Amino acid sequence: MDRLFYEATHLDRDAQLRTRENWRELLLAEVTVKILICHGGDPLFAWPEDMNEHELVVVGGPALPHLDLEIERANWIYIGRQGGEAVIAIDIEPVISDRDDAIRRLGGGFGDMRSRMAALSEDEAALAAQARAIFNWHHKHRFCGVCGHPNHVMEAGYRLQCSNPVCGTPHFPRTDPAVIMLIHHNDHVLLARSPQFLPGTVSVLAGFVEPGETLEQAVAREVFEEVGIRIKRARYIASQPWPFPGSLMLGFVAEAETTDIVIDEKEIEFAMWVHRDDVAGLPEKGINLPRPISIARYLLENWREGRI
């Protein structure tokens, strides 16, 4: 598992083109430009929800006039170049506010992105995740946080500019850092269940980094707050973009100094120590492991195999 899901390994973000005012016209003039259609940040899938295979609806630039939409009113962003081909994303929610109506007019479905993303290729998932994160940022920052005036979208979607000439504050995409940590002790791993998880699922611990805090301090604080365990110094392993709604998951592993579990009942339903040899058998006991696309599963599998 060298590459984590949502990681845009093969994407050239082409940041220089973003600053061109006519970036959209330049890209639409290219023969091979691809356009990802979204609604409220969620990408359009071509398959119905009851099928096991899904694919994104990606159209070519010349096909846009045939969508029978007031496409100029859509939100546009430039994702970058994948394999040399430009990829644009458009969010049609400003054109068709009702999602069911959008589905009827376009076919396919938007559905639950968390469950559908796992059926995509890694490259498709990375594109969809980036589009979702940027569109979500646009939606939540329509007004300047300094003076309250509307923001204008600039630089192909990667800068919001306050429309008030007296203020003129620029705003840039928001990414929330969150630590996720595998805690182990004497060949046992700490697994816990949060009320927000899917039924029957356990995972490693995670939490957001607070202002003025190092990543290592956040790991130690979150572990103690949630399960009452003290740890030795955390060691960084890998990171994963997580577009729900716009986080960067920073993966760590750490050894426990204490082992008595005292849970925070507001955050954790239960927590338990599981031996390395018993992790793979948990699903047979009705306990589900984190999804294969998550960094939580990446940490767990790599620890179980002795690679971290």
Kinemage of the C-alpha trace (Angstrom):
@kinemage 1
@onewidth
@group {chain A} dominant
@subgroup {mainchain}
@vectorlist {calphas} color= white
{ca met a 1} P 0.000 0.000 0.000
{ca asp a 2} L 2.581 2.568 -1.134
{ca arg a 3} L -0.048 5.001 -2.371
{ca leu a 4} L -2.879 6.215 -0.202
{ca phe a 5} L -6.361 6.690 -1.650
{ca tyr a 6} L -7.163 10.303 -2.685
{ca glu a 7} L -3.454 10.970 -3.231
{ca ala a 8} L -3.040 12.762 -6.564
{ca thr a 9} L 0.285 11.213 -7.492
{ca his a 10} L 0.055 11.787 -11.243
{ca leu a 11} L -1.485 15.271 -11.185
{ca asp a 12} L 0.304 18.381 -12.434
{ca arg a 13} L -1.521 21.188 -10.643
{ca asp a 14} L -0.372 23.664 -13.309
{ca ala a 15} L -0.538 26.585 -10.867
{ca gln a 16} L 0.845 29.102 -13.363
{ca leu a 17} L -2.208 28.797 -15.608
{ca arg a 18} L -4.540 29.577 -12.695
{ca thr a 19} L -3.391 33.198 -12.704
{ca arg a 20} L -4.486 33.748 -16.315
{ca glu a 21} L -7.838 35.537 -16.486
{ca asn a 22} L -8.758 33.606 -19.624
{ca trp a 23} L -7.767 30.208 -18.233
{ca arg a 24} L -11.173 28.713 -18.993
{ca glu a 25} L -11.199 29.794 -22.627
{ca leu a 26} L -7.649 28.513 -23.112
{ca leu a 27} L -8.465 25.085 -21.692
{ca leu a 28} L -11.816 24.686 -23.440
{ca ala a 29} L -10.016 25.248 -26.716
{ca glu a 30} L -7.901 22.130 -26.114
{ca val a 31} L -9.039 18.973 -27.882
{ca thr a 32} L -8.594 16.616 -24.936
{ca val a 33} L -9.898 18.716 -22.024
{ca lys a 34} L -11.965 16.721 -19.514
{ca ile a 35} L -14.785 18.173 -17.407
{ca leu a 36} L -15.980 16.606 -14.151
{ca ile a 37} L -19.603 17.429 -13.307
{ca cys a 38} L -20.536 17.984 -9.644
{ca his a 39} L -23.515 19.104 -7.571
{ca gly a 40} L -22.844 20.623 -4.165
{ca gly a 41} L -19.296 19.310 -4.469
{ca asp a 42} L -20.348 15.691 -5.037
{ca pro a 43} L -19.321 14.253 -8.422
{ca leu a 44} L -21.823 12.772 -10.855
{ca phe a 45} L -21.568 8.985 -11.143
{ca ala a 46} L -22.711 7.145 -14.236
{ca trp a 47} L -23.949 4.030 -12.450
{ca pro a 48} L -27.017 3.542 -10.243
{ca glu a 49} L -26.402 3.043 -6.556
{ca asp a 50} L -27.282 -0.663 -6.497
{ca met a 51} L -24.402 -1.632 -8.799
{ca asn a 52} L -20.947 -2.628 -7.609
{ca glu a 53} L -19.051 -0.674 -10.259
{ca his a 54} L -19.188 3.094 -10.551
{ca glu a 55} L -17.510 5.600 -12.830
{ca leu a 56} L -17.423 9.354 -12.915
{ca val a 57} L -19.266 11.326 -15.547
{ca val a 58} L -16.495 13.137 -17.381
{ca val a 59} L -17.352 14.987 -20.588
{ca gly a 60} L -15.192 16.618 -23.214
{ca gly a 61} L -15.223 20.376 -23.717
{ca pro a 62} L -17.167 20.178 -27.029
{ca ala a 63} L -19.960 18.259 -25.249
{ca leu a 64} L -20.805 21.130 -22.877
{ca pro a 65} L -23.309 22.878 -25.184
{ca his a 66} L -25.256 19.607 -25.448
{ca leu a 67} L -25.866 19.412 -21.676
{ca asp a 68} L -28.755 21.881 -22.079
{ca leu a 69} L -27.608 23.894 -19.050
{ca glu a 70} L -26.829 27.552 -18.446
{ca ile a 71} L -23.270 26.449 -18.001
{ca glu a 72} L -21.868 29.962 -17.534
{ca arg a 73} L -23.710 30.174 -14.195
{ca ala a 74} L -21.984 27.071 -12.845
{ca asn a 75} L -18.987 27.246 -10.507
{ca trp a 76} L -15.762 26.414 -12.345
{ca ile a 77} L -12.362 25.268 -11.075
{ca tyr a 78} L -9.235 24.033 -12.783
{ca ile a 79} L -7.939 20.861 -11.157
{ca gly a 80} L -4.772 20.425 -13.226
{ca arg a 81} L -3.313 18.107 -15.833
{ca gln a 82} L -3.462 14.350 -15.547
{ca gly a 83} L -1.438 12.504 -18.148
{ca gly a 84} L -1.054 15.802 -19.981
{ca glu a 85} L -4.824 16.283 -20.289
{ca ala a 86} L -6.442 19.275 -18.611
{ca val a 87} L -9.175 18.504 -16.068
{ca ile a 88} L -11.838 21.066 -15.152
{ca ala a 89} L -14.610 20.594 -12.582
{ca ile a 90} L -17.952 22.409 -12.704
{ca asp a 91} L -20.516 22.524 -9.916
{ca ile a 92} L -23.990 22.889 -11.407
{ca glu a 93} L -25.819 23.593 -8.121
{ca pro a 94} L -26.162 27.334 -8.991
{ca val a 95} L -27.836 26.259 -12.260
{ca ile a 96} L -30.056 23.458 -10.891
{ca ser a 97} L -30.448 23.822 -7.140
{ca asp a 98} L -32.595 20.686 -6.710
{ca arg a 99} L -30.373 17.605 -6.819
{ca asp a 100} L -33.157 15.236 -7.873
{ca asp a 101} L -33.917 17.520 -10.793
{ca ala a 102} L -30.240 17.533 -11.753
{ca ile a 103} L -30.209 13.730 -11.707
{ca arg a 104} L -33.294 13.552 -13.905
{ca arg a 105} L -31.778 15.933 -16.426
{ca leu a 106} L -28.274 14.471 -16.479
{ca gly a 107} L -28.819 10.791 -15.666
{ca gly a 108} L -26.608 8.773 -13.316
{ca gly a 109} L -26.584 9.903 -9.709
{ca phe a 110} L -24.607 11.817 -7.107
{ca gly a 111} L -25.293 9.552 -4.129
{ca asp a 112} L -23.141 9.159 -1.035
{ca met a 113} L -19.580 10.010 -1.975
{ca arg a 114} L -18.063 8.190 1.005
{ca ser a 115} L -19.406 4.801 -0.119
{ca arg a 116} L -19.089 5.313 -3.865
{ca met a 117} L -15.527 6.646 -3.923
{ca ala a 118} L -14.049 3.257 -3.042
{ca ala a 119} L -15.216 1.863 -6.400
{ca leu a 120} L -13.262 4.481 -8.376
{ca ser a 121} L -9.727 4.196 -9.624
{ca glu a 122} L -7.132 5.975 -7.487
{ca asp a 123} L -6.656 8.695 -10.086
{ca glu a 124} L -10.399 9.333 -10.478
{ca ala a 125} L -10.888 9.416 -6.711
{ca ala a 126} L -8.070 11.957 -6.328
{ca leu a 127} L -9.691 14.270 -8.890
{ca ala a 128} L -13.130 13.972 -7.300
{ca ala a 129} L -11.717 14.556 -3.815
{ca gln a 130} L -9.897 17.708 -4.879
{ca ala a 131} L -12.982 19.088 -6.619
{ca arg a 132} L -15.173 18.345 -3.603
{ca ala a 133} L -12.788 20.052 -1.184
{ca ile a 134} L -12.512 23.232 -3.263
{ca phe a 135} L -16.249 23.489 -3.955
{ca asn a 136} L -16.998 22.928 -0.263
{ca trp a 137} L -14.589 25.737 0.604
{ca his a 138} L -16.341 28.036 -1.866
{ca his a 139} L -19.738 27.193 -0.385
{ca lys a 140} L -18.658 27.899 3.199
{ca his a 141} L -16.785 31.110 2.390
{ca arg a 142} L -19.168 33.003 0.135
{ca phe a 143} L -18.700 36.097 2.279
{ca cys a 144} L -15.559 37.778 3.522
{ca gly a 145} L -14.792 36.879 7.118
{ca val a 146} L -13.316 40.347 7.694
{ca cys a 147} L -16.065 42.698 6.455
{ca gly a 148} L -18.959 40.449 5.371
{ca his a 149} L -19.059 41.434 1.703
{ca pro a 150} L -19.429 38.726 -0.984
{ca asn a 151} L -16.270 37.004 -2.164
{ca his a 152} L -15.363 36.639 -5.830
{ca val a 153} L -13.768 33.423 -7.114
{ca met a 154} L -10.300 34.051 -8.558
{ca glu a 155} L -7.315 32.068 -9.855
{ca ala a 156} L -9.345 29.188 -11.300
{ca gly a 157} L -11.014 28.594 -7.935
{ca tyr a 158} L -7.983 28.692 -5.628
{ca arg a 159} L -8.416 32.215 -4.274
{ca leu a 160} L -11.456 34.070 -3.004
{ca gln a 161} L -11.271 37.851 -3.145
{ca cys a 162} L -13.389 40.200 -1.039
{ca ser a 163} L -15.500 42.371 -3.341
{ca asn a 164} L -15.287 45.356 -0.994
{ca pro a 165} L -12.570 47.654 -2.440
{ca val a 166} L -11.913 49.103 1.009
{ca cys a 167} L -11.226 45.615 2.392
{ca gly a 168} L -10.043 43.510 -0.553
{ca thr a 169} L -8.909 40.640 1.678
{ca pro a 170} L -7.751 37.537 -0.228
{ca his a 171} L -8.786 34.131 1.114
{ca phe a 172} L -7.129 30.816 0.317
{ca pro a 173} L -8.342 27.190 0.532
{ca arg a 174} L -8.838 25.829 4.014
{ca thr a 175} L -7.272 22.507 5.000
{ca asp a 176} L -7.777 21.283 8.562
{ca pro a 177} L -4.872 19.212 9.948
{ca ala a 178} L -5.961 16.134 11.883
{ca val a 179} L -3.752 13.522 13.520
{ca ile a 180} L -4.615 9.828 13.301
{ca met a 181} L -2.557 7.461 15.404
{ca leu a 182} L -2.007 3.778 15.915
{ca ile a 183} L -1.177 3.067 19.570
{ca his a 184} L 0.458 -0.264 20.389
{ca his a 185} L 1.935 -2.085 23.380
{ca asn a 186} L 3.514 -5.560 23.602
{ca asp a 187} L 2.103 -6.806 20.264
{ca his a 188} L -1.341 -5.356 20.997
{ca val a 189} L -3.043 -2.490 19.167
{ca leu a 190} L -5.588 -0.090 20.615
{ca leu a 191} L -8.859 -0.031 18.658
{ca ala a 192} L -11.873 2.071 19.546
{ca arg a 193} L -15.368 2.861 18.351
{ca ser a 194} L -16.765 6.358 17.895
{ca pro a 195} L -20.541 6.950 17.650
{ca gln a 196} L -19.990 8.471 14.179
{ca phe a 197} L -18.585 5.229 12.730
{ca leu a 198} L -20.542 2.822 10.571
{ca pro a 199} L -22.314 0.112 12.622
{ca gly a 200} L -19.923 -2.427 14.109
{ca thr a 201} L -16.772 -0.589 13.005
{ca val a 202} L -13.677 0.097 15.098
{ca ser a 203} L -10.600 2.086 14.183
{ca val a 204} L -7.511 3.797 15.541
{ca leu a 205} L -7.848 7.136 17.319
{ca ala a 206} L -7.899 10.535 15.587
{ca gly a 207} L -8.498 14.199 16.328
{ca phe a 208} L -7.931 17.738 15.092
{ca val a 209} L -4.785 19.726 15.834
{ca glu a 210} L -5.393 22.749 18.050
{ca pro a 211} L -3.806 26.201 17.584
{ca gly a 212} L -0.319 26.495 19.096
{ca glu a 213} L 0.103 22.715 19.202
{ca thr a 214} L 2.681 20.502 17.501
{ca leu a 215} L 1.509 17.360 15.745
{ca glu a 216} L 3.204 15.186 18.375
{ca gln a 217} L 1.496 17.111 21.172
{ca ala a 218} L -1.863 16.695 19.427
{ca val a 219} L -1.340 12.925 19.241
{ca ala a 220} L -0.531 12.654 22.950
{ca arg a 221} L -3.385 14.956 23.978
{ca glu a 222} L -6.052 13.229 21.874
{ca val a 223} L -5.043 9.753 23.078
{ca phe a 224} L -5.153 10.809 26.731
{ca glu a 225} L -8.427 12.730 26.351
{ca glu a 226} L -10.227 9.906 24.566
{ca val a 227} L -8.932 6.785 26.339
{ca gly a 228} L -6.825 7.993 29.306
{ca ile a 229} L -3.585 6.459 28.033
{ca arg a 230} L -0.139 8.077 28.141
{ca ile a 231} L 2.153 7.449 25.182
{ca lys a 232} L 5.818 7.662 24.303
{ca arg a 233} L 6.878 10.088 21.556
{ca ala a 234} L 4.805 9.691 18.399
{ca arg a 235} L 6.476 8.844 15.083
{ca tyr a 236} L 5.161 10.201 11.764
{ca ile a 237} L 4.322 7.633 9.049
{ca ala a 238} L 2.272 9.123 6.179
{ca ser a 239} L -0.514 11.573 5.306
{ca gln a 240} L -3.771 11.403 3.340
{ca pro a 241} L -6.075 14.087 1.938
{ca trp a 242} L -9.558 13.482 3.348
{ca pro a 243} L -12.331 15.456 1.602
{ca phe a 244} L -14.984 15.110 4.337
{ca pro a 245} L -15.091 18.027 4.250
{ca gly a 246} L -11.491 19.233 3.857
{ca ser a 247} L -8.899 17.651 6.132
{ca leu a 248} L -5.351 16.411 5.863
{ca met a 249} L -4.946 13.235 7.927
{ca leu a 250} L -1.451 12.986 9.415
{ca gly a 251} L -0.671 9.407 10.377
{ca phe a 252} L 1.437 8.490 13.407
{ca val a 253} L 2.398 5.411 15.381
{ca ala a 254} L 3.270 5.465 19.088
{ca glu a 255} L 3.916 3.026 21.908
{ca ala a 256} L 1.753 3.254 25.025
{ca glu a 257} L 3.359 4.006 28.390
{ca thr a 258} L 0.199 3.091 30.286
{ca thr a 259} L -2.441 0.556 29.278
{ca asp a 260} L -5.479 1.116 31.518
{ca ile a 261} L -8.349 2.399 29.350
{ca val a 262} L -10.571 5.205 30.664
{ca ile a 263} L -12.842 6.343 27.832
{ca asp a 264} L -14.394 9.746 27.245
{ca glu a 265} L -18.007 8.636 26.766
{ca lys a 266} L -18.820 11.711 24.675
{ca glu a 267} L -16.209 10.697 22.087
{ca ile a 268} L -15.771 6.927 22.434
{ca glu a 269} L -18.305 4.131 22.898
{ca phe a 270} L -15.679 1.532 23.777
{ca ala a 271} L -11.974 0.792 23.308
{ca met a 272} L -9.981 -2.423 23.523
{ca trp a 273} L -6.523 -3.918 23.124
{ca val a 274} L -6.301 -6.481 20.323
{ca his a 275} L -3.369 -8.831 19.733
{ca arg a 276} L -1.592 -8.536 16.401
{ca asp a 277} L -2.605 -12.085 15.416
{ca asp a 278} L -6.282 -11.441 16.177
{ca val a 279} L -6.785 -8.281 14.092
{ca ala a 280} L -7.543 -10.088 10.826
{ca gly a 281} L -10.184 -12.258 12.543
{ca leu a 282} L -12.241 -9.387 13.972
{ca pro a 283} L -14.756 -9.334 11.061
{ca glu a 284} L -15.619 -12.970 11.818
{ca lys a 285} L -16.704 -11.756 15.264
{ca gly a 286} L -18.912 -9.034 13.794
{ca ile a 287} L -16.379 -6.249 14.306
{ca asn a 288} L -15.514 -4.343 11.129
{ca leu a 289} L -12.121 -2.823 10.420
{ca pro a 290} L -11.680 0.648 8.863
{ca arg a 291} L -12.371 0.924 5.133
{ca pro a 292} L -9.497 -0.190 2.889
{ca ile a 293} L -9.273 3.304 1.342
{ca ser a 294} L -8.540 4.988 4.707
{ca ile a 295} L -5.205 5.833 6.273
{ca ala a 296} L -6.512 4.131 9.413
{ca arg a 297} L -6.516 0.811 7.551
{ca tyr a 298} L -3.115 1.650 6.036
{ca leu a 299} L -1.621 2.128 9.504
{ca leu a 300} L -3.304 -0.983 10.879
{ca glu a 301} L -2.245 -3.285 8.051
{ca asn a 302} L 1.325 -2.014 8.016
{ca trp a 303} L 1.639 -2.410 11.780
{ca arg a 304} L 0.132 -5.894 11.652
{ca glu a 305} L 2.661 -6.919 9.005
{ca gly a 306} L 5.548 -5.445 11.026
{ca arg a 307} L 6.405 -2.724 8.498
{ca ile a 308} L 5.980 0.189 10.927
